[in-house]
Amino acid sequence: MNTLIVFCTHYGATASTSEEIAKGLWDEGFEVRVVNSKREKIRNISDYELVIIGSDMKLMRCCGETEKFLKKFQDELRRKKTAIFVSSGTRVIYQHEGDTDTLEKEWKKNLVDKIKRYSLNPIALASFGGVLDYNQMGFLARKTMNLLVDKIEAAGVQEQEPGIYDTRDWNEIRKWTKDLAQKVREYDA
Ligand SMILES: Cc1cc2nc3c(=O)[nH]c(=O)nc-3n(C[C@H](O)[C@H](O)[C@H](O)COP(=O)(O)O)c2cc1C
């Protein structure tokens, strides 16, 4: 199964999540190419049977390169097997607080609305955790995101290195990857 994972990142989480998904798919016998859409322009996706699109989230929006990719290849993507995931630094807070309204709102805005806009029919969707790296944030972003530190810690996420909180659940990412491989096989059967 020739697979493309195309991702967009600001702080690096979507890159390492993409690498982990690629590793899982290789273990399942898939052939995988991982591309950072900010560094490399994708001109053609005709060789790929499965396309996985990963995007960071900032201010409830995914990055511009992801939108451009979806817009450019929407016709082809409709005919392929696709999966979409986003990296959300704040999801862990709403999960911990049991704020299902916000979780549902984000799921709809970040994933469902996007699929509708491009009439896609993905096999799998996910909102994974992300990384809050206060060392890389600008002054204003740091000031706003500082308000979340207590909530992130209350949700059980510890500071990994000074200023860095990784809210990802790697087991969730690995399980999603395994399930995706299974769904792709069933799709083809
Ligand atoms: C200024 C700013 C705004 C953010 N806005 C959101 C948001 O609206 N929703 C969300 O889930 N995470 C938000 N985050 C957290 C990011 O999703 C998190 O940092 C994620 O890891 C970004 O992906 P990346 O590491 O691949 O860049 C924001 C982070 C910053 C610095």
PDBQT file of the ligand as one rigid body, heavy atoms in Angstrom, charges set to zero:
ROOT
HETATM    1  C1  LIG A 201      -0.894  30.835  19.647  1.00  0.00    +0.000 C 
HETATM    2  C2  LIG A 201      -1.376  29.414  19.786  1.00  0.00    +0.000 A 
HETATM    3  C3  LIG A 201      -2.689  29.108  19.528  1.00  0.00    +0.000 A 
HETATM    4  C4  LIG A 201      -3.147  27.799  19.660  1.00  0.00    +0.000 A 
HETATM    5  N1  LIG A 201      -4.449  27.541  19.404  1.00  0.00    +0.000 NA
HETATM    6  C5  LIG A 201      -4.917  26.276  19.565  1.00  0.00    +0.000 A 
HETATM    7  C6  LIG A 201      -6.288  25.975  19.318  1.00  0.00    +0.000 A 
HETATM    8  O1  LIG A 201      -7.079  26.811  18.922  1.00  0.00    +0.000 OA
HETATM    9  N2  LIG A 201      -6.698  24.703  19.497  1.00  0.00    +0.000 N 
HETATM   10  C7  LIG A 201      -5.848  23.730  19.905  1.00  0.00    +0.000 A 
HETATM   11  O2  LIG A 201      -6.279  22.605  20.075  1.00  0.00    +0.000 OA
HETATM   12  N3  LIG A 201      -4.536  23.978  20.150  1.00  0.00    +0.000 NA
HETATM   13  C8  LIG A 201      -4.055  25.226  19.976  1.00  0.00    +0.000 A 
HETATM   14  N4  LIG A 201      -2.745  25.501  20.214  1.00  0.00    +0.000 N 
HETATM   15  C9  LIG A 201      -1.852  24.418  20.595  1.00  0.00    +0.000 C 
HETATM   16  C10 LIG A 201      -1.313  23.714  19.352  1.00  0.00    +0.000 C 
HETATM   17  O3  LIG A 201      -2.321  22.965  18.774  1.00  0.00    +0.000 OA
HETATM   18  C11 LIG A 201      -0.142  22.807  19.711  1.00  0.00    +0.000 C 
HETATM   19  O4  LIG A 201       0.943  23.618  20.013  1.00  0.00    +0.000 OA
HETATM   20  C12 LIG A 201       0.186  21.800  18.608  1.00  0.00    +0.000 C 
HETATM   21  O5  LIG A 201       1.254  21.004  19.046  1.00  0.00    +0.000 OA
HETATM   22  C13 LIG A 201       0.505  22.494  17.286  1.00  0.00    +0.000 C 
HETATM   23  O6  LIG A 201       0.980  21.570  16.338  1.00  0.00    +0.000 OA
HETATM   24  P1  LIG A 201       2.525  21.574  15.924  1.00  0.00    +0.000 P 
HETATM   25  O7  LIG A 201       3.316  21.252  17.189  1.00  0.00    +0.000 OA
HETATM   26  O8  LIG A 201       2.639  20.531  14.907  1.00  0.00    +0.000 OA
HETATM   27  O9  LIG A 201       2.836  22.940  15.422  1.00  0.00    +0.000 OA
HETATM   28  C14 LIG A 201      -2.256  26.781  20.057  1.00  0.00    +0.000 A 
HETATM   29  C15 LIG A 201      -0.913  27.092  20.297  1.00  0.00    +0.000 A 
HETATM   30  C16 LIG A 201      -0.472  28.381  20.173  1.00  0.00    +0.000 A 
HETATM   31  C17 LIG A 201       0.962  28.693  20.447  1.00  0.00    +0.000 C 
ENDROOT
TORSDOF 0
